[in-house]
């Protein structure tokens, strides 16, 4: 294994591989800014999967966004439908990677799927973190030591940048949103009074969820204070959003299933506060500079907590953080269930008061 750091001054084109998920993509944004400062004349491309691609598209430091349809392709192949179109698209994607003749590729994911992307480039220099899983580190020519745990994901990724001689970190979280996205956000919230608070109850891990009734009580408490409450989430979250909003007066504004990723970022930039479980949209809010009340249970805020103004609430249980998608303590989910509604409301009021004092 070659000596580090390795300098890429002679490179013409570099590929960053960070395909998913939303929060991980947000955490990678400082790497792009850091590499641009160190190698201003090098073209930086980013390989990302379809779901998270809008967060990267239009970034001033990214020359080209390479979008993978991996999940869609796998779904097509598993169902046995549209197999030939999927295979043709996969083949065209691979050829497109080869045509760009990357001088170096940086694997920030460290999984089997990212290793496949890395190998498909045939780049002579392939750099990743030494703790890559699922055999991914064997695809690398250079393995960068990982900072001692616990360390925030942003610092992990910046360590990889330092491994290619970009050791002066630029902690910028640029999510490119355009005037049209801002206009849509302003129109959607035009009749919402201040302060405006977004509630985001959705996440893919069952262990991260907070009970619907607690969200209802929180929403009721905030609206009683004169706060405009706004719900966000995907189309799949419409049922939960309906349960939370039912019967609450003044009525809650639901934007669930109505926003693109960039429109969500624009909405989050224009509100006063977000209250969320550990999720990608929580990381987007932090990147936009919006204060966050973050509800943590099975995951570790030292590794993935929001960076920026806000408050992290969690219970100091001996089993937390377990980093598991299913509760192993008789399915009690205590780490989330023990988060008190009034404690969350109090944290929100304190942050809103600070926000009002700054204006």
C-alpha positions in Angstrom: 0.0 0.0 0.0 1.4 3.3 -1.1 2.6 6.1 1.3 0.2 8.9 2.3 -0.6 11.7 1.7 -0.7 11.3 -2.1 -0.6 14.4 -4.2 -2.9 14.8 -7.1 -1.4 17.9 -8.7 -1.0 16.3 -12.0 -4.6 15.0 -12.2 -7.1 16.3 -14.7 -10.3 14.7 -13.4 -11.2 13.2 -10.0 -14.3 11.3 -9.1 -15.9 11.4 -5.6 -18.1 8.3 -4.9 -20.7 9.1 -2.3 -23.9 7.7 -3.7 -26.3 7.9 -0.7 -28.0 8.5 1.7 -29.3 12.1 2.0 -27.5 12.9 5.3 -24.3 11.2 4.2 -24.3 13.3 1.0 -24.8 16.5 3.1 -21.8 15.5 5.3 -19.6 15.1 2.2 -20.2 18.7 1.0 -17.1 20.1 2.9 -14.9 17.6 1.1 -15.8 19.1 -2.3 -15.0 22.6 -1.0 -11.7 21.4 0.5 -10.6 19.6 -2.7 -11.5 22.7 -4.8 -9.3 24.9 -2.6 -6.4 22.4 -2.8 -6.8 21.5 -6.5 -8.5 24.5 -8.2 -7.6 23.4 -11.7 -8.8 19.8 -11.4 -12.3 18.8 -12.5 -14.2 17.2 -9.6 -17.1 14.9 -10.5 -19.5 13.3 -8.0 -21.1 9.9 -8.4 -24.5 9.9 -6.6 -27.6 7.9 -6.8 -30.9 9.2 -8.1 -32.6 10.0 -4.7 -29.9 12.3 -3.5 -28.7 13.7 -6.8 -30.6 17.0 -6.6 -28.6 18.0 -3.5 -25.4 18.0 -5.6 -26.7 19.2 -9.0 -25.6 22.7 -9.7 -22.9 22.8 -7.0 -20.3 25.4 -8.1 -17.4 23.1 -7.2 -18.7 20.0 -9.0 -17.9 19.8 -12.7 -20.3 16.9 -13.5 -22.8 14.9 -11.5 -22.8 11.2 -12.4 -26.2 9.8 -11.5 -26.6 6.1 -10.8 -30.0 4.4 -11.0 -28.8 1.5 -8.9 -32.0 1.0 -6.8 -34.2 1.3 -9.8 -32.0 -1.1 -11.8 -32.1 -3.7 -9.0 -35.8 -3.4 -8.7 -36.2 -4.0 -12.4 -33.9 -7.0 -12.3 -35.6 -8.5 -9.2 -39.1 -8.2 -10.6 -38.0 -9.8 -13.9 -39.5 -6.9 -15.8 -37.6 -4.5 -18.1 -34.5 -6.6 -17.7 -33.0 -5.8 -21.0 -33.5 -2.0 -20.7 -32.0 -2.1 -17.2 -29.0 -4.1 -18.5 -28.5 -1.6 -21.4 -28.6 1.3 -19.0 -26.1 -0.3 -16.6 -23.8 -1.0 -19.5 -24.1 2.6 -20.8 -23.4 3.9 -17.3 -20.2 1.8 -17.0 -19.0 2.9 -20.5 -19.6 6.5 -19.5 -17.4 6.1 -16.4 -14.6 4.7 -18.5 -14.9 7.5 -21.1 -14.0 10.1 -18.5 -10.6 8.5 -17.8 -10.4 9.5 -14.1 -7.0 9.9 -12.8 -8.2 9.2 -9.2 -11.3 8.2 -7.5 -12.2 8.8 -3.8 -14.5 6.3 -2.2 -16.3 8.0 0.7 -18.9 5.3 1.1 -16.8 2.3 1.9 -19.3 -0.4 1.0 -19.5 -3.2 -1.6 -21.7 -1.1 -3.9 -19.3 1.8 -3.9 -16.4 -0.6 -4.5 -18.1 -1.7 -7.7 -18.3 1.9 -8.8 -14.7 2.5 -7.9 -13.5 -0.6 -9.9 -15.7 0.3 -12.9 -13.7 3.6 -13.4 -10.4 1.7 -13.8 -8.7 4.7 -12.2 -5.0 4.2 -11.4 -5.4 5.9 -8.0 -8.3 4.6 -5.8 -8.4 6.1 -2.3 -10.7 5.3 0.6 -10.9 4.9 4.4 -9.2 2.0 6.0 -12.3 0.8 7.8 -14.3 0.2 4.6 -16.8 -2.7 5.0 -18.0 -5.6 2.8 -14.6 -6.0 1.3 -14.6 -2.5 -0.2 -11.1 -1.7 1.0 -9.6 -4.3 -1.4 -10.6 -2.2 -4.3 -8.3 0.6 -3.1 -4.7 1.5 -3.9 -4.5 3.8 -0.9 -6.2 3.3 2.5 -6.5 6.4 4.7 -6.4 5.8 8.5 -9.7 6.7 10.3 -9.7 9.2 13.2 -10.4 7.7 16.6 -14.0 7.0 17.4 -16.4 8.6 18.1 -15.8 11.1 15.4 -18.4 13.0 13.3 -18.9 11.8 9.8 -17.8 15.2 8.4 -14.4 14.7 10.1 -14.1 11.2 8.8 -14.6 12.4 5.2 -12.2 15.3 5.7 -9.6 12.8 6.9 -9.9 11.2 3.5 -9.4 14.6 1.8 -6.3 15.0 3.9 -5.1 11.7 2.6 -4.8 13.3 -0.9 -2.9 16.3 0.5 -6.1 18.5 1.0 -5.4 19.0 4.7 -6.8 22.5 5.1 -10.6 21.8 5.7 -13.3 24.1 4.3 -16.4 23.4 6.3 -18.9 24.7 3.8 -22.3 23.0 3.3 -23.4 24.4 0.0 -26.7 23.1 -1.3 -27.4 24.9 -4.6 -31.0 26.2 -4.6 -32.2 28.5 -7.4 -34.6 31.5 -7.4 -37.4 29.3 -8.6 -37.1 27.0 -5.6 -37.1 30.0 -3.3 -40.1 31.4 -5.0 -42.0 28.1 -4.6 -41.1 28.0 -0.9 -42.2 31.6 -0.4 -45.5 31.0 -2.1 -46.2 27.8 -0.1 -45.6 29.6 3.2 -46.9 33.1 2.2 -49.9 33.0 4.6 -48.1 31.3 7.4 -47.3 33.7 10.3 -44.1 33.8 12.2 -42.6 31.9 13.9 -42.6 29.0 11.6 -41.6 25.5 12.7 -41.2 22.4 10.6 -41.9 19.0 12.1 -40.3 16.1 10.3 -41.4 12.8 11.9 -40.3 10.4 9.2 -37.2 8.2 9.0 -36.4 4.8 7.5 -35.2 3.2 10.8 -38.1 2.0 13.0 -35.9 2.6 16.1 -35.6 6.3 15.3 -39.3 7.0 15.2 -41.2 9.0 17.8 -44.8 8.0 18.5 -47.5 9.8 16.4 -49.4 10.8 19.5 -46.3 12.6 20.8 -46.0 14.5 17.6 -49.7 15.4 17.9 -49.3 16.7 21.4 -46.2 18.7 20.4 -48.0 20.2 17.4 -50.9 21.2 19.6 -48.6 22.8 22.1 -46.8 24.8 19.5 -50.0 26.0 17.7 -51.4 27.1 21.1 -48.3 29.4 21.4 -49.2 31.0 18.0 -46.5 29.0 16.1 -47.2 28.1 12.5 -46.5 24.3 12.3 -45.5 22.8 9.0 -45.2 19.1 8.3 -42.6 17.6 5.8 -42.0 14.2 4.5 -42.3 12.0 1.4 -45.5 10.7 -0.3 -45.1 7.5 1.8 -45.5 9.6 5.0 -48.9 11.1 4.1 -50.8 8.7 6.4 -48.7 9.6 9.4 -48.9 13.3 8.6 -52.7 13.0 8.4 -52.8 11.4 11.9 -50.6 14.1 13.4 -52.6 17.0 11.9 -56.1 15.7 12.5 -58.3 17.9 14.6 -55.5 20.4 15.5 -56.5 24.1 15.3 -55.2 26.3 13.9 -54.6 23.8 11.2 -51.2 22.5 10.4 -49.7 23.2 6.9 -48.7 19.9 5.4 -46.1 19.9 2.6 -45.7 16.1 2.8 -45.2 14.6 -0.6 -45.3 18.1 -2.3 -41.6 19.1 -2.4 -38.6 18.3 -4.4 -35.3 18.1 -2.4 -34.3 21.6 -3.5 -37.7 23.0 -2.6 -37.4 21.3 0.8 -34.0 23.0 1.3 -35.6 26.3 0.3 -38.5 25.8 2.7 -36.0 24.9 5.5 -34.0 28.0 4.8 -37.1 30.2 5.2 -38.5 28.8 8.5 -37.4 29.6 12.0 -36.9 26.1 13.4 -37.0 22.4 12.6 -37.9 19.6 15.0 -36.9 16.2 13.6 -35.8 12.7 14.3 -32.4 11.7 13.0 -32.9 12.0 9.2 -31.6 13.4 6.0 -33.9 16.4 6.0 -32.5 17.2 9.5 -29.0 17.4 8.0 -30.4 19.6 5.2 -31.8 22.0 7.7 -28.5 22.2 9.5 -26.7 22.8 6.2 -29.1 25.7 5.4 -28.3 27.3 8.8 -31.7 26.6 10.3 -31.8 25.8 14.1 -32.7 22.2 14.8 -34.2 20.3 17.7 -32.9 16.8 17.0 -34.4 13.7 18.6 -31.8 11.0 18.9 -32.2 7.5 20.2 -30.4 4.5 18.6 -27.9 6.7 16.7 -25.0 8.7 18.0 -25.1 12.5 17.7 -21.3 12.5 18.1 -21.2 10.8 14.8 -24.2 12.1 12.9 -25.6 15.0 14.9 -26.6 18.3 13.2 -23.7 20.7 12.9 -24.9 24.2 13.6 -27.4 26.0 15.9 -29.7 23.8 17.8 -30.3 21.3 20.5 -29.9 17.5 20.6 -32.3 15.6 22.9 -31.6 12.0 23.9 -31.9 9.7 26.9 -28.7 8.5 28.6 -29.6 4.9 28.5 -26.9 2.2 28.8 -28.1 0.6 25.5 -27.9 3.9 23.5 -26.5 4.4 21.0 -27.0 0.9 19.7 -26.8 1.8 16.0 -29.5 -0.8 15.3 -32.6 -0.7 13.1 -34.5 -2.9 15.6 -34.7 -2.6 19.3 -33.0 -5.5 21.1 -34.4 -4.7 24.5 -37.7 -6.5 24.2 -38.7 -4.1 21.5 -39.3 -1.3 24.1 -37.8 1.5 22.0 -37.2 3.3 25.3 -34.6 5.6 23.9 -37.2 7.4 21.8 -40.3 6.7 24.0 -38.6 8.3 27.0 -38.2 11.6 25.2 -40.7 13.9 26.9 -43.1 16.1 24.8 -42.7 19.0 27.1 -38.9 18.8 27.0 -39.0 19.0 23.2 -41.5 21.9 23.3 -39.3 23.7 25.9 -36.2 23.3 23.7 -38.2 24.6 20.7 -39.4 27.7 22.7 -35.8 28.5 23.9 -34.4 28.3 20.3 -37.3 30.4 18.9 -36.6 33.0 21.6 -32.9 33.1 20.7 -33.9 33.4 17.0 -36.2 36.3 17.7 -33.5 38.1 19.7 -31.1 37.9 16.8 -33.5 39.6 14.4 
